[in-house]
Every structure is written in structure tokens, then in C-alpha cells.
Amino acid sequence: MLVGKRFLRNYSLLACIVISSSALAQQSAMDAFYEVTGVSVEKSPGTLVRVAEYSNSRLTGAASSRIMYLSVDALGQTVPATAAVAIPRGEPPKGGWPIIAWAPGTVGIGKKCAPSMTDNLSKYGPYLQGWIDRGYAIVAVDYSGLGTTGRHFYSHRESNARDVIEAVKAAFSSYPQLSRAFVAMGHSQGGLAAVGVAETIGNLDISPLQYKGAVAFAPSNGANHGYFRFVERAGVSEPTLLAYMLYYSATLKLATPGLQYSDQMSSEIEELMSAAEHQCLDELRATLISAVSFPKHFIKSSWVQHPALKKYSEKNQAGQRKTTGPLFIAWGTSDSSISKNMLDTIIQPSCRHGSDIQFSQYTGASHSTVLVQSRVDVAAWLGQQFSDNFKSPACGDAFKAS
């Protein structure tokens, strides 16, 4: 009996050691995948750098992997970026599995915030699972600077869009079961990236890929000026909105040579910027909730009038040019982050430029639940795009599944 107990105790200890060793090995392999030392950036954007198994993915019914590829950042520099790829199992349809290129909402700006470093794509996994079950392949970007060493330009319309486009190019070059046809799709920050795809892809050579359009859920408009002006006038203490502002500030500092945090905000908030640069959204919110109380009004009025902020906002503003292909924008009437007025600054001028935009509102939907409440319409819209059977309503009108 004692021998049996000793055996079980030793066996349990051995099992723990094996499990711990396996977990350490998986972590080591994942860390090695995101390492960019020695990665050449001399090749063209969209070039595949490496592929690795996405072994901890919760996605089912799909073969999942991580890819590293070359993209272009907000300063025009070629940089490594990463993404997750999920391809439905089984025999692909004629022409291959159609692609949804997914751009996530705000996750943070630090290296560790990459969605592909999580097992559930930063909580978007269940939503994307629904599209896999419908026969779509997923290419889910991390955005350059997340996962890889470098700088993430938060809510930067053009560079976030390039991450999406170049990820599809890289994935298509590696997986022969993928279709040439793809749609860009994104939420919140990713919604702006999806709009950015529609606004920039016409100037890029994406052959042999076939771009079919974009879906933007509750997109921001990219104009930071209005956001900072609102915060300067009204103040803010809500942790999520404050986190967004800190991420914006970090990006503005990256994009503007010589700009300092002290140019933008009071010293009480400036002390939180180190946390913002490294902590992902949930962790940063917790830090802000537990932080020593700070003044409600902390944006400097001189910053709101600063020419650097105005210049950046004008360049990053969505809606100032004609889109390529159709663009579907979905928004919930109970969205506390994105207002209808903000969306009008995208839709109205873009329609005047000759764009093809459908704008559908979902009564009672929040910033997050609009993803689910719009699914039927989006599924019908996707079906039309990939079958080339789309009849566009007037620009700005709603799209509804028949």
C-alpha cells in the first residue's frame, strides 16, 4: 500500500514536471516566433518571413497558424508584423476558401498585446469562429509593433490598413487553398483600419488578389483633434476613454519628432504614460481605476491648438477620398464610444467623393454587441460580394438582408 502511494505521489510529481516543461517549451517557441533580430526588411511589403503553428488557438474546425510578414508603418518604413491565419478543414470550394482579413479593436500598444499571442485572439475568437463555420478563412492581424519589437501607431488609418493588406498578400503566398478574393473587416480601431483599406488599396498593386470590399463596425474617424478638444473641455474620468487618450498620445509622440508628453497633458497624467506604453487595455484600465486621483481636466489648452495635432488629425481623418469597392459600416444606437456625428464625418464627405457606402444602424446595439446584431446583414452582404451579385443602394443608405 505504501509502495502504491509512493508511486502515485512520484507519478503526480513527474506529470507536473512534464506539463511544466511542455508549457515552457511552448512559451519558448512562441517567443522565438516573434523575435525580429536578423529579419531583413529589404524585400517588398507582403513578403512572408516565417510560419509557425498556432498551437494554443481555441478556434475549431480550422488549421491555425501564425505568420510573420513585412508591412509598412506610419513613417513609411518597412517593418515586420504578425498575424494569425485560420483555414477551414476539409476540401476547399472551387477557387479556394474566401478570405476575411480581420482588424481587431483596441488591445493596447505594447509588444505583449498582440492578439495572436492569446489563445482567443483577444476575445474576438468566438465572433470569428462564426465566419469559419460559414466557410471563410480568417487572416487576423496584430498590427505592426504588437508582438514584434517596434512601434505601434494606434488608430493610424493608413498604416493599420497596410498591415491588413500585406497580411493577406503574405498568407495567400503561403497557403494554396486560399482564394484570391478577400474582404477587409474590422471593429472600432479595426473599423478605421477597414475604412483605411477601402481608401488606400486602389493605389497599391495587390495582384493576383481580388479585393471585394470592406466591413467597418463602429469605426473611429481617425481625427484625434476632436477627441482631445472634447477631453480638454469636458474632462474625463472614465477609464476606458482615458486609456484611449493615452494610447493616442503615445502615437502622436511617435509620429511627431520633438513632441513630448508634457506638451499634451498635466504631470499627473504624464506619469501614467509608462504604463500606457506597455500595458494592454484591460490591465491599463485596472491601473487607471486604482491610480491616485488626478484632475478631471488635464489636457493643456495649448495642445488642443497645437499645429502638430491639427496636421496629424487632418492626415489621419477618414472620409476625405473616394473608396475602392463597396464599404459596409455598422453601428449600434447605444454605442457610448462612437457617435453618429463622428460617423457622419466619414460617410457624408466620402459619399460626395463618389464612394459606395452602406450605413446600417442597429437599435440598442452597443459598441461591442453590434458585431452580433449585424451578423445576418453582414453575412448576406459578404455572400453578394463574393458572388459578384451586388446591387448597391444609394451611398449612405442602409443595407438589409432580403
C-alpha positions in Angstrom: 0.0 0.0 0.0 2.8 2.4 0.9 4.5 1.5 -2.3 1.4 2.3 -4.2 1.0 5.7 -2.5 4.7 6.5 -3.1 4.3 5.5 -6.8 1.2 7.8 -7.2 3.0 10.6 -5.5 6.1 10.3 -7.7 3.9 9.8 -10.8 2.0 13.0 -10.0 5.2 14.9 -9.5 6.6 13.6 -12.7 3.4 14.6 -14.5 3.7 18.1 -13.2 7.3 18.4 -14.3 6.3 17.1 -17.8 3.4 19.6 -18.1 5.6 22.5 -16.8 8.4 21.5 -19.2 5.9 21.3 -22.1 4.4 24.8 -21.2 7.9 26.3 -21.0 8.8 24.7 -24.4 5.6 26.2 -26.0 6.3 29.6 -24.5 9.9 29.5 -25.7 8.8 28.5 -29.2 6.3 31.4 -29.2 8.8 33.9 -28.0 11.2 32.7 -30.8 8.5 33.2 -33.4 8.1 36.9 -32.6 11.8 37.6 -32.5 12.8 40.0 -35.2 16.6 40.1 -34.8 18.1 39.3 -38.1 14.9 39.7 -40.1 15.7 41.5 -43.3 13.3 44.3 -44.3 14.9 44.7 -47.8 12.2 42.8 -49.5 8.8 44.0 -50.6 5.9 44.6 -48.2 3.7 41.4 -48.2 6.7 39.2 -48.2 6.3 36.1 -45.9 9.0 35.9 -43.3 8.0 32.8 -41.3 5.2 30.5 -40.4 4.5 28.7 -37.1 1.7 26.6 -35.6 -0.9 28.5 -33.6 -0.9 25.6 -31.2 -2.9 27.2 -28.4 -5.7 28.5 -30.5 -9.3 27.9 -29.4 -10.6 28.1 -32.9 -12.2 24.8 -34.0 -12.7 23.2 -37.4 -9.7 25.1 -38.8 -6.0 24.7 -39.3 -4.5 27.6 -37.4 -1.0 29.2 -37.7 0.9 32.3 -37.1 2.7 34.2 -39.8 5.3 37.0 -39.8 5.5 39.2 -42.8 6.7 42.6 -43.9 4.4 45.7 -43.7 4.7 49.4 -43.8 4.5 51.7 -40.7 3.2 55.3 -40.3 6.7 56.6 -41.1 6.8 54.7 -44.4 9.4 52.2 -43.1 9.2 48.5 -44.0 8.8 46.6 -40.7 8.0 43.0 -39.6 4.4 42.3 -38.5 2.5 39.3 -37.4 -1.0 37.7 -37.9 -3.0 34.6 -37.2 -4.4 32.5 -40.1 -7.3 30.1 -39.7 -8.3 28.0 -42.7 -11.4 25.7 -42.6 -10.6 22.0 -42.6 -11.8 19.8 -45.5 -12.0 20.3 -49.2 -11.9 23.9 -50.2 -14.5 25.2 -52.7 -13.7 25.9 -56.3 -11.3 28.8 -56.3 -10.3 28.3 -52.7 -11.6 29.5 -49.3 -12.7 33.1 -49.5 -10.7 35.3 -47.0 -11.9 37.7 -44.3 -9.0 39.9 -43.3 -9.7 40.8 -39.7 -8.5 44.0 -37.9 -9.1 44.0 -34.2 -10.3 46.8 -31.9 -8.2 48.4 -29.2 -6.0 45.9 -27.4 -3.1 48.2 -26.4 0.1 49.4 -27.9 2.7 47.2 -26.1 4.5 44.3 -27.7 2.7 41.8 -25.4 -0.7 43.0 -26.6 -0.7 41.1 -29.9 -4.0 39.2 -30.3 -2.1 36.2 -31.8 -0.2 35.8 -28.5 -3.5 34.9 -26.8 -5.5 31.7 -27.3 -8.6 33.6 -28.3 -7.4 36.5 -30.5 -8.0 39.0 -27.7 -11.7 37.8 -27.2 -12.6 38.1 -30.9 -12.2 34.3 -31.3 -15.9 33.4 -30.8 -17.0 36.0 -33.3 -14.5 34.9 -35.9 -15.4 31.3 -35.3 -18.8 32.0 -36.7 -17.3 33.0 -40.0 -15.0 30.0 -40.1 -18.1 27.8 -39.6 -19.6 29.5 -42.6 -16.6 28.6 -44.8 -14.4 31.7 -44.6 -10.7 31.7 -44.0 -9.5 34.2 -41.4 -6.4 36.4 -41.6 -6.3 38.2 -38.3 -3.7 40.9 -38.0 -1.8 42.0 -34.9 -0.8 45.4 -36.3 2.9 46.2 -36.6 4.5 46.9 -33.3 2.3 44.4 -31.5 4.1 41.1 -30.9 7.1 42.2 -32.8 9.7 44.7 -31.5 8.9 48.1 -32.8 6.3 50.9 -32.5 2.6 50.5 -32.8 0.8 53.5 -34.3 -2.6 53.3 -32.6 -5.6 54.1 -34.8 -3.4 55.2 -37.6 -5.7 54.8 -40.6 -3.2 54.1 -43.3 -0.5 52.1 -41.5 -3.1 49.8 -39.8 -4.7 49.3 -43.2 -1.4 48.4 -44.7 -0.9 45.7 -42.0 -4.2 44.2 -43.2 -3.4 44.3 -46.9 0.1 43.0 -46.6 -1.0 40.2 -44.3 -3.4 38.9 -46.9 -0.7 39.0 -49.5 1.7 37.0 -47.3 -1.0 34.5 -46.4 -2.0 33.9 -50.0 1.6 33.3 -51.0 1.9 30.5 -48.3 -1.5 28.7 -48.4 -2.6 27.4 -51.8 -6.1 26.5 -50.5 -6.9 30.2 -50.1 -9.0 32.1 -52.7 -7.7 35.2 -54.4 -10.8 37.0 -53.2 -10.9 38.8 -49.8 -12.8 41.3 -47.8 -11.4 43.5 -45.1 -13.3 43.6 -41.8 -12.7 45.3 -38.5 -14.1 46.7 -35.3 -13.5 50.1 -33.6 -9.8 50.7 -34.2 -10.0 47.9 -36.7 -13.1 49.6 -38.2 -10.9 52.6 -39.0 -8.3 50.2 -40.5 -11.1 48.6 -42.7 -12.1 52.1 -43.9 -8.4 52.7 -44.5 -8.1 49.6 -46.7 -11.0 50.9 -48.8 -9.3 54.3 -49.1 -5.8 53.1 -49.9 -5.9 49.8 -51.7 -6.7 51.4 -55.0 -3.2 52.9 -55.0 -1.4 49.6 -54.4 -0.6 46.6 -56.6 -2.3 43.7 -55.0 -2.3 41.3 -57.9 -3.2 38.5 -58.1 -5.5 39.2 -55.2 -9.1 40.4 -55.8 -10.4 42.9 -53.2 -14.2 42.7 -52.7 -14.9 45.5 -50.2 -14.7 46.2 -46.5 -16.9 46.0 -43.4 -16.3 48.5 -40.6 -18.0 48.0 -37.2 -18.2 51.2 -35.2 -15.2 52.8 -36.7 -13.4 55.8 -35.2 -12.9 58.6 -37.7 -9.1 58.9 -37.1 -9.3 62.6 -36.2 -7.7 62.9 -32.8 -8.1 66.7 -32.7 -11.8 66.5 -31.9 -11.2 63.9 -29.2 -8.6 65.9 -27.4 -10.7 69.1 -27.7 -13.7 67.2 -26.1 -11.5 65.9 -23.2 -10.0 69.4 -22.7 -13.4 71.0 -22.4 -15.5 68.3 -20.7 -12.8 66.4 -18.8 -12.8 62.7 -18.5 -12.5 60.2 -15.6 -14.0 57.1 -17.3 -11.0 54.6 -17.5 -11.7 53.2 -21.0 -11.9 56.6 -22.6 -8.9 57.7 -20.7 -6.9 54.7 -21.9 -7.8 55.5 -25.5 -6.5 59.0 -24.9 -3.2 57.8 -23.5 -2.7 55.5 -26.5 -3.5 58.4 -28.8 -0.9 60.5 -27.0 1.7 57.8 -27.3 1.1 57.6 -31.1 1.2 61.3 -31.6 4.6 61.4 -29.8 5.9 58.7 -32.1 4.6 60.4 -35.2 5.8 63.9 -34.4 9.5 64.5 -34.0 10.3 66.6 -30.9 6.9 66.3 -29.3 6.8 65.4 -25.6 4.0 64.2 -23.3 4.4 67.4 -21.3 3.3 69.3 -24.4 -0.1 67.5 -24.3 -1.1 66.9 -20.6 -0.5 67.7 -17.0 2.2 66.0 -15.0 -0.3 63.8 -13.1 -1.3 62.1 -16.3 2.2 62.1 -17.8 3.3 59.8 -15.0 0.9 57.2 -16.4 2.4 57.1 -19.9 4.9 54.4 -19.0 2.0 52.2 -18.1 0.2 53.1 -21.3 3.2 52.2 -23.4 3.4 48.7 -22.0 0.1 47.6 -20.6 -2.7 46.1 -22.6 -6.2 47.6 -22.4 -7.7 45.5 -19.5 -4.5 46.0 -17.4 -4.3 49.7 -18.2 -8.0 50.2 -17.2 -7.3 48.5 -13.9 -4.2 50.7 -13.4 -6.3 53.8 -14.1 -9.0 52.7 -11.7 -6.5 52.2 -8.9 -4.4 55.2 -9.6 -4.1 58.1 -7.2 -6.9 60.6 -8.0 -6.0 63.0 -10.8 -7.7 66.2 -12.0 -10.6 65.7 -14.4 -9.2 68.5 -16.7 -5.6 67.6 -17.6 -5.4 68.3 -21.4 -3.5 71.5 -22.0 -5.4 74.1 -23.9 -2.2 75.0 -25.8 -2.1 71.4 -27.0 -5.6 71.5 -28.4 -4.5 74.5 -30.5 -1.1 72.9 -31.4 -0.4 72.7 -35.2 1.1 69.2 -34.9 -2.2 67.9 -33.6 -4.2 69.6 -36.3 -1.8 68.4 -39.0 -1.9 64.8 -37.8 -5.7 64.8 -37.5 -6.2 66.1 -41.0 -3.9 63.5 -42.5 -5.5 60.6 -40.5 -9.1 61.7 -41.0 -11.2 59.1 -42.8 -13.8 60.0 -45.4 -11.7 62.5 -47.4 -11.4 60.5 -50.6 -13.3 58.0 -52.7 -13.2 54.4 -51.6 -12.3 51.5 -53.8 -15.2 49.0 -53.8 -18.2 48.9 -51.5 -17.9 49.7 -47.8 -20.4 48.5 -45.2 -20.5 50.5 -41.9 -22.4 49.0 -39.0 -23.2 51.0 -35.8 -25.3 50.5 -32.7 -27.5 53.3 -31.4 -26.3 52.6 -27.8 -22.7 52.9 -28.7 -21.0 55.0 -25.9 -17.7 55.2 -27.7 -18.6 56.2 -31.3 -21.3 58.8 -32.0 -23.5 59.1 -35.1 -22.0 62.6 -35.6 -18.5 61.1 -35.7 -19.6 58.6 -38.4 -21.2 61.4 -40.4 -17.7 63.0 -40.7 -16.7 59.8 -42.6 -19.8 59.0 -44.6 -21.0 62.3 -45.9 -17.8 63.6 -47.4 -16.9 60.2 -48.7 -20.3 59.9 -50.5 -19.6 63.3 -52.0 -16.4 61.9 -53.4 -18.3 59.1 -55.2 -17.9 56.3 -52.7 -20.2 53.3 -52.4 -21.1 53.1 -48.7 -23.9 51.3 -46.9 -24.6 52.5 -43.4 -26.8 50.3 -41.2 -27.9 51.3 -37.6 -28.8 48.6 -35.1 -31.3 49.8 -32.4 -30.0 49.2 -28.9 -26.7 47.7 -30.0 -23.6 48.7 -28.1 -20.1 49.3 -29.2 -19.5 45.5 -28.8 -22.9 43.9 -29.5 -23.2 45.5 -32.9 -20.9 42.7 -34.1 -23.6 40.1 -33.3 -26.7 42.1 -34.1 -25.4 42.9 -37.6 -24.3 39.4 -38.4 -27.3 38.4 -40.6 -26.9 41.6 -42.8 -23.1 41.2 -43.0 -23.4 37.5 -44.0 -25.8 38.5 -46.8 -23.5 41.4 -47.9 -20.5 39.1 -47.9 -22.4 36.5 -50.0 -23.2 39.1 -52.6 -19.6 40.4 -52.7 -18.0 37.0 -53.2 -20.6 36.0 -55.8 -20.3 39.3 -57.7 -24.0 39.7 -57.4 -24.1 43.0 -55.5 -26.6 45.8 -56.3 -25.6 48.9 -54.5 -28.2 51.2 -52.9 -27.5 54.9 -52.8 -24.4 55.9 -50.9 -25.2 56.2 -47.2 -28.3 54.1 -47.3 -28.8 51.1 -45.1 -28.1 47.5 -46.3 -30.6 44.9 -45.1 -30.6 41.2 -45.9 -33.6 40.4 -48.1 
